[in-house]
Amino acid sequence: TPWFNKEDIKIEVENNMLILSCEKKTENEENNKNYSRKEYSYTSFKRSFNLPEGKIDLDKIDANYENGILKIALPKKAELTNKTQKLITIK
């Protein structure tokens, strides 16, 4: 099984930065007739990536997490062009 669940992962975009962070806390407790044992674990990381300014359509960013693999789609913005020339196909 993957180390992180998708609920542990946070993805944000701020000031042309894609910020990916994960945080996981676990607690294990074992009670035996002769002793009790508790284990705590905390794992976290944070990564930031520069996005090209004005080139990514922020409303269409999509993320998918499956089998321990996180995929993030960063679609480009549709470029507005003033086309003054067009080739017409003859039918």
N, C-alpha and C positions, 0 to 999 in steps of 0.2 A: 504494500500500500504506500502511497505517496506520503511524505512527511507532513505536508501542509494540506489542510482542507481549503476549499475555495472561500469559506467564511473567514479564514485567517489572512487573506490577501486583500490589500487595498491598493487601488490604482487611481491616481489623480493627475490632472494636468493643471499646472500653474506657471504663469509667465514663460510660456514656450518650453516648459520642462515636463517630461513624463516622469512621475514619481511612483515607484513600485515599492511597497513595503509589506512585510509579513511579520506576524507575531504569533507565537504559539506557546501556551503555558500548559504543562501537564503536572499531575499529582498522582502518585501511586502510594497506596497504603496497604501494609500487610500486618495483620494481627495474628499472632500465634499464641499458643498457650504460655510460652516462656518469654516472648518478647513482642514488641511492636516496632514497626519500621515505616517511616514515611520518606518518600523521595519526591523532590520538586525539580522541575526542569523548565527553563525559559529559553526560547530561541527567537531571535529576531534579526531582520536585516532590512536595509533600505538602499535602493539604487535610484539614481536620477539620470535621465537621458535628455540631451538637448534635442528639441524638435526644430525643424526649419521654420523660421518665422513666416507666418501667413501662408504656408503651403499645405497644412493639414486641416481637414474638415473636422473640427473638434466634436461636432454633433454626431458624427458617424463613426467615431472610434468604437471598436467592438473588442471584447475579450472573451476567451473560452478557456476553461481549465478542465482537462480530462486526462485521467491516468497519470497524474503528476506532471503534465506538460501544460504550461500556460502559453497561449497564443494570443497576441495582441495585433489587431488590424488597424493600421493608421492610413485611412484613405486620403489621397490628395484632394485638394479643393479643385473644383472644376474651374479651369482658367477661362476667363472672359476674354474673348478675342473679337476684334472688329474685322471680320472677313470682308474684304471688298472684291474678292475674286472667288469664283466657284466654277468647277468643271461640270458641265451638264452632260449626262449620259444620253446618247441617242438610242431610242428604242426601236 
